Amino acid sequence: MSMICVPIAVSEAGEIPLALERAARAKLVGARLVEWRCDGLASHDGAFEAIARLVRESPLPAIVTVRSAEEGGSCTLAENARLALLARVARGPGAPRMIDVEHAALASDLARGLLSAAVAGGEGGGEGRGDGDQPARVVGSTHDFDGRPADLTQRFEALQHDPLASVAKLAWTARSLRDNLEAFDLLAVRAKPTIALCMGEFGLMSRVLAPKFGGFLTFAADAEGAGTAPGQPTVRDLRDLYRFGSIGPATRVFGVIGWPVAHSRSPAFHNARFAERGYDGVYLPLPVPPEWEHFKATVGALVDHGKLDFAGASVTIPHKEHLVRFVAERGGTVDADAAWLGAANTLVVHPRGTPDAQRLVATNTDMPAAVEVLSAALATRGTAVEGARVAIFGAGGVARAIAGGLALAGATVVVFNRDRARAEALAQALSGRARANGRATRVVAGNDEHFRCNAPRCECFHALVNCTPLGMEGGPDPKGSPMPDDAFLDDSTVVMDTVYAPKETPFLREARARGVVCVDGEAMFVKQAELQSALFCARW
């Protein structure tokens, strides 16, 4: 079982009491190891005694690291003094479970002479051993904060065959989600306990899925912002949000694909549903840059990886149209509504061995969710969707879904977009489909003139819906709003936002100030996510 290790930096002896308290709190929420990062402490007088105290009083088995500046640390000692201190810590009374030494340093004759006595063999820190009863084992580590090292495979092989390193550790900054898959492939062929982690915004997958692939441990911060490397989640998030202790080789992997996705509520929603249903799955944020090429390459790699068990995804801005294209090009199934819309927000990946036409399925849960939520809000004002006039701001994937769903329900939809050509293309694509009552859908591209008439005829709207990222936390314009200054609104109007973080967007604030009925993005989010969850948890 992979362990959670909390790294805690200690710069001077006066910080030790607080550092020990932090480690104790981390133990309570699930950490099983602590890495004492002693880069700064190592340069002070009495460094050995201070480190020995940290290890002796530590509430958790300890790794001691004094990281060189060349590999992202801050130790200012000369190399021979740094290695001598680590050797003394490893051999001394009350030795930690492990010491971490960069493999580049281990290659030197000086290091091998100083540290060879620290090699204890075995499985590199098994649970049956307490700190201090034998010399520390050595974690041979390598780091690259600029990206994937060109010689990654050679580094891996060297660490696997180095008898001085009981545990191999490789960490690099991921360039895309695909780097995580390479980390998993390394773990699959390990010959000794191995840590393979990707740093940065693309690397979370490697940290969360360490138990699925047999990683020796994963690092997690004891508090938000307290990490010692880019991209470390908190111990609490690993335990509670991602259910780290429940992840195993058979766990199915899901996620939310978008750009950006850092503020998405989807992981919390879907992981909670998995827990409620006893479903062996984990759901992750999966950031994919906005270009089609990135989407195609990344999602293709996730689907095709033999050991990942990638089983599905929610797809959000700006990739909903990309999903339809991807599934169609791969010979999968795009359901009728998603094909008509030209946008999908849900990918279901059936197990290997399923016929190609059925293995990948794209559908759209935004459409029924939006119609249900907006219909309920309009009903409070005595208005039915059929015959209502609805203004849609935006012409992307979510706008397509909502405009299409409302048009099929009998509304007249007017689409506004900064790029009028996109609005016209969307209107043309969605107009004219036969509805159940034999009438055709009506979607038109709007212009400013639609907001300049106060008479209750075609220029007036029963509902306004924001389908752009304006106002989104972490988006391109968190303070923005699509609300026209001269929009005609009264207490019969419904205003709806598809952005749910924050719950009250600038668009909704402006609408409430005018006294209209508001529907926040959470209502639609929950409804469409419930529909997705049923698809994800279906037994195939």
Residue pairs with C-beta under 8 A, 6 or more apart in sequence:
1 211
1 245
2 210
2 211
2 214
2 215
2 216
2 217
2 218
2 244
3 32
3 33
3 216
3 217
3 218
4 30
4 31
4 32
4 33
4 217
4 218
4 219
4 220
4 235
4 238
4 239
4 244
5 31
5 32
5 33
5 34
5 35
5 63
5 217
5 218
5 219
5 220
6 22
6 23
6 26
6 31
6 33
6 34
6 35
6 60
6 219
6 220
6 221
6 222
6 235
7 34
7 35
7 37
7 65
7 219
7 221
7 227
7 228
7 229
7 232
8 19
8 22
8 23
8 26
8 34
8 35
8 36
8 37
8 222
8 226
9 37
9 39
9 40
9 228
10 16
10 19
10 36
10 37
10 38
10 40
10 41
10 50
10 54
11 39
11 40
11 41
12 40
12 41
12 44
13 41
13 44
13 46
13 50
16 50
16 53
16 54
16 57
19 36
19 54
20 54
20 57
20 58
20 59
22 222
22 223
22 226
23 31
23 34
23 58
23 59
23 60
23 222
24 59
25 222
26 34
26 60
26 222
26 235
27 59
27 60
29 235
29 236
29 239
30 235
30 236
30 238
30 239
30 244
30 245
31 60
31 220
31 222
31 235
32 60
32 61
32 217
33 60
33 61
33 62
33 63
33 97
33 125
33 217
34 58
34 59
34 60
34 61
34 62
34 63
35 62
35 63
35 64
35 65
35 100
35 219
35 228
36 51
36 54
36 55
36 58
36 62
36 63
36 64
36 65
36 96
37 65
37 67
37 73
37 228
38 47
38 50
38 51
38 54
38 64
38 65
38 66
39 65
39 66
39 67
39 73
39 74
39 75
40 74
40 75
41 47
41 50
41 51
42 51
42 66
42 75
42 77
42 82
42 85
43 75
43 76
43 77
44 50
47 85
48 85
48 88
48 89
48 92
51 64
51 85
51 89
52 89
52 92
52 93
52 94
54 62
54 64
55 62
55 64
55 89
55 94
55 95
55 96
55 131
55 132
56 94
56 132
58 96
58 131
61 96
61 97
61 125
61 130
61 131
62 96
62 97
62 98
62 131
63 96
63 97
63 98
63 99
63 100
63 139
64 86
64 89
64 90
64 96
64 98
64 99
64 100
64 136
65 73
65 99
65 100
66 73
66 75
66 77
66 82
66 85
66 86
67 73
67 74
67 75
67 100
67 102
68 75
68 79
68 82
68 102
68 105
69 75
69 76
70 102
70 104
71 102
71 104
71 141
71 142
71 143
72 143
72 145
72 229
75 82
77 85
79 105
79 110
80 110
83 101
83 105
83 108
83 110
83 111
83 114
83 115
84 114
86 99
86 101
86 114
86 115
87 114
87 115
87 117
87 118
89 95
89 96
89 99
89 136
90 96
90 99
90 115
90 117
90 118
90 135
90 136
90 138
91 117
91 118
91 135
91 136
93 132
94 131
94 132
95 131
95 132
95 134
95 135
95 136
96 131
96 136
97 125
97 129
97 131
97 136
97 137
98 124
98 125
98 136
98 137
98 138
98 139
98 166
98 167
99 115
99 118
99 136
99 137
99 138
99 139
100 138
100 139
100 141
100 169
101 111
101 115
101 138
101 139
101 140
101 141
102 140
102 141
102 142
102 143
103 140
103 141
103 142
103 155
103 158
103 159
103 162
103 165
104 142
105 111
106 112
106 115
106 138
106 140
106 162
106 164
106 165
112 164
115 138
115 164
116 164
117 135
118 135
118 136
118 137
118 138
119 135
119 137
119 138
119 163
119 164
119 166
120 134
120 135
120 136
120 137
120 166
121 137
121 166
122 137
122 166
123 166
123 193
124 137
124 139
124 166
124 167
124 192
124 193
124 216
125 137
125 166
125 167
125 193
137 166
137 167
138 164
138 165
138 166
138 167
139 165
139 166
139 167
139 168
139 169
139 195
140 159
140 162
140 164
140 165
140 167
140 168
140 169
141 169
141 170
141 171
141 195
142 149
142 155
142 159
142 169
142 170
142 171
143 171
143 172
144 171
144 172
144 173
145 172
145 173
145 199
145 230
146 173
147 172
147 173
147 175
148 172
148 173
148 174
148 175
148 179
148 182
149 155
149 172
152 170
152 172
152 182
155 170
156 168
156 170
156 186
159 165
159 168
159 169
159 170
159 194
160 168
160 190
160 191
160 192
160 194
161 191
162 168
165 192
166 192
166 193
167 192
167 193
167 194
167 195
167 216
168 190
168 192
168 193
168 194
168 195
169 194
169 195
169 196
169 197
170 183
170 186
170 194
170 195
170 196
170 197
171 195
171 196
171 197
171 198
171 199
171 229
172 179
172 198
172 199
173 198
173 199
173 200
173 203
173 230
174 180
174 198
174 199
174 200
174 201
174 202
174 203
174 206
175 202
176 202
176 288
176 289
176 294
176 297
176 298
177 202
177 205
177 286
177 287
177 288
177 298
177 301
177 302
178 297
178 298
178 301
179 198
179 202
179 203
179 206
180 198
180 202
180 203
180 205
180 206
180 209
181 301
181 302
181 305
181 308
183 196
183 197
183 198
183 206
183 213
184 196
184 206
184 209
184 212
184 213
184 305
184 307
184 308
186 194
186 196
187 194
187 196
187 213
187 214
187 215
188 213
188 214
188 307
190 214
193 216
194 215
194 216
195 210
195 215
195 216
195 217
195 218
196 206
196 215
197 203
197 206
197 207
197 210
197 215
197 218
197 219
198 205
198 206
198 207
198 231
199 229
199 230
199 231
200 230
200 231
201 230
201 231
201 262
201 287
202 231
202 287
203 230
203 231
204 231
204 233
204 284
204 285
205 284
205 286
206 215
207 218
207 219
207 220
207 231
207 232
207 233
207 238
208 218
208 233
208 238
208 242
208 244
208 247
208 282
208 284
209 247
209 251
209 253
209 282
210 216
210 217
210 218
211 244
211 245
211 247
211 248
212 247
212 248
212 249
212 251
212 253
213 249
213 307
214 249
218 238
218 244
219 227
219 228
219 229
219 232
220 227
220 232
220 233
220 234
220 235
220 237
220 238
221 227
221 228
221 232
221 233
221 234
221 235
222 234
222 235
223 234
224 234
233 241
233 242
238 244
239 245
241 267
241 268
241 271
242 267
242 271
242 282
242 284
243 271
243 274
243 275
243 282
246 275
246 280
246 282
247 282
248 280
250 280
250 309
251 280
251 281
251 282
251 309
252 280
252 281
252 282
252 309
252 310
252 311
253 281
253 282
253 284
253 302
253 308
253 309
253 310
253 311
254 270
254 281
254 282
254 283
254 284
254 310
254 311
254 312
254 313
254 314
254 536
255 267
255 283
255 284
255 285
255 286
255 313
255 314
256 264
256 266
256 267
256 283
256 284
256 285
256 286
256 313
256 314
256 315
256 316
257 286
257 288
257 295
257 299
257 313
257 314
257 315
257 316
257 319
257 347
258 264
258 286
258 287
258 288
258 315
258 316
258 317
258 318
258 319
259 287
259 288
259 289
259 290
259 317
259 318
259 319
260 287
260 474
260 475
261 285
261 286
261 287
261 316
262 285
262 287
262 474
263 472
263 473
263 474
263 501
264 285
264 316
264 501
265 500
265 501
265 525
266 283
266 285
266 314
266 529
267 283
267 284
267 285
269 525
269 526
269 529
269 533
270 281
270 283
270 314
270 529
270 532
270 533
270 536
271 282
271 283
273 279
273 533
273 537
274 280
274 281
274 282
274 283
274 537
277 537
279 536
279 537
281 311
281 536
281 537
286 298
286 302
286 313
288 294
288 295
288 298
288 299
288 319
290 318
290 319
292 322
292 325
295 319
295 322
295 323
295 326
296 322
296 326
296 329
299 313
299 323
299 326
299 347
300 326
300 330
302 308
302 310
303 310
303 330
303 349
303 360
306 352
310 349
311 348
311 349
311 351
311 536
312 346
312 347
312 348
312 349
312 535
312 536
313 346
313 347
314 345
314 346
314 529
314 532
315 322
315 323
315 344
315 345
315 346
315 347
315 397
316 345
316 397
316 398
317 396
317 397
317 398
317 469
318 396
318 397
319 397
320 343
320 344
320 345
320 364
320 396
320 397
320 398
320 400
320 401
321 342
321 343
321 396
321 397
321 400
323 343
323 344
323 345
323 347
323 362
324 334
324 338
324 339
324 341
324 342
324 343
324 344
324 362
326 362
327 333
327 334
327 344
327 347
327 360
327 361
327 362
328 334
330 356
330 360
331 356
331 357
331 360
332 356
332 357
332 358
332 359
332 360
332 361
332 362
333 357
333 358
333 360
333 361
333 362
334 344
334 361
334 362
335 344
335 361
335 362
335 363
335 364
337 363
337 364
337 367
337 404
338 344
338 362
338 363
338 364
340 404
340 430
340 433
341 364
341 367
341 400
341 401
341 404
341 430
342 400
342 429
343 364
343 396
343 397
343 398
343 400
343 401
344 362
344 363
344 364
344 397
345 363
345 364
345 365
345 366
345 397
345 398
345 401
345 528
345 532
346 362
346 363
346 364
346 365
346 531
346 532
346 535
347 360
347 361
347 362
348 360
348 361
348 363
348 535
348 536
349 359
349 360
350 358
350 359
350 360
350 361
350 540
351 359
351 540
352 359
354 540
363 535
364 401
365 527
365 528
365 529
365 531
365 532
365 535
366 397
366 398
366 401
366 402
366 405
366 524
366 528
367 401
367 402
367 404
367 405
368 405
368 527
368 528
368 531
369 524
369 527
369 528
369 531
370 401
370 402
370 405
370 406
370 465
370 496
370 498
370 524
370 528
371 385
371 402
371 405
371 406
371 408
371 409
372 527
373 496
373 519
373 523
373 524
373 527
374 385
374 390
374 402
374 406
374 463
374 465
374 494
374 496
374 519
375 384
375 385
375 409
377 463
377 494
377 496
377 517
377 519
378 384
378 385
378 388
378 462
378 463
378 494
380 517
381 462
381 491
381 492
381 493
381 494
381 517
382 492
383 462
383 492
383 494
384 410
385 406
385 409
385 410
385 411
386 409
386 410
386 411
387 410
387 411
387 412
388 406
388 410
388 411
388 412
388 462
388 463
389 411
389 412
389 413
389 414
389 458
389 460
389 461
389 462
389 463
390 403
390 406
390 411
390 412
390 413
390 414
390 461
390 462
390 463
390 464
390 465
391 414
391 416
391 446
391 450
391 461
391 463
391 464
391 465
392 399
392 402
392 403
392 406
392 413
392 414
392 415
392 416
392 465
392 467
393 399
393 416
393 417
393 464
393 465
393 466
393 467
393 468
393 470
393 482
394 415
394 416
394 417
394 466
394 467
394 468
394 482
395 415
395 417
395 419
395 422
395 423
395 425
395 426
396 467
396 468
398 467
398 498
399 415
399 417
399 426
399 467
399 468
400 426
400 429
400 430
402 465
402 467
402 498
403 413
403 415
403 426
403 430
403 443
404 430
404 441
404 443
406 413
407 413
407 430
407 431
407 433
407 441
407 442
407 443
408 433
408 435
408 441
410 435
410 437
410 439
412 442
412 443
412 444
412 458
413 427
413 430
413 442
413 443
413 444
414 443
414 444
414 445
414 446
414 450
414 461
415 423
415 426
415 427
415 443
415 444
415 445
415 446
416 423
416 445
416 446
416 447
416 450
416 482
417 423
417 426
417 445
420 445
420 447
423 445
423 446
424 445
426 443
426 445
427 443
427 444
427 445
430 441
430 443
431 440
431 441
431 442
431 443
431 444
432 440
432 441
433 440
433 441
434 440
435 441
448 484
449 459
450 459
450 461
451 459
451 484
451 486
451 487
451 488
452 459
452 486
453 459
453 460
453 488
454 460
454 488
459 488
460 488
461 487
461 488
461 493
462 492
462 493
462 494
463 493
463 494
463 495
463 496
464 483
464 487
464 489
464 493
464 494
464 495
464 496
464 511
465 495
465 496
465 497
465 498
466 481
466 482
466 496
466 497
466 498
466 499
466 505
466 507
467 498
468 482
469 475
469 476
469 477
469 499
470 477
470 480
470 481
470 482
470 499
470 505
470 506
470 507
471 477
471 478
471 479
471 480
471 481
471 497
471 499
471 502
471 505
471 506
471 507
472 478
472 499
472 501
472 505
473 501
473 502
474 501
475 499
479 506
480 506
481 505
481 506
481 507
481 510
482 507
483 506
483 507
483 510
483 511
489 495
489 511
489 514
489 515
489 516
490 515
490 516
491 515
491 516
491 517
493 516
493 517
494 516
494 517
494 518
494 519
495 507
495 508
495 511
495 516
495 517
495 518
495 519
496 518
496 519
496 524
497 505
497 507
497 508
497 518
497 519
497 520
497 521
498 521
498 524
499 505
499 507
499 521
500 520
500 521
500 522
500 524
500 525
501 521
503 520
503 521
503 522
504 520
505 520
505 521
508 518
508 520
511 518
512 518
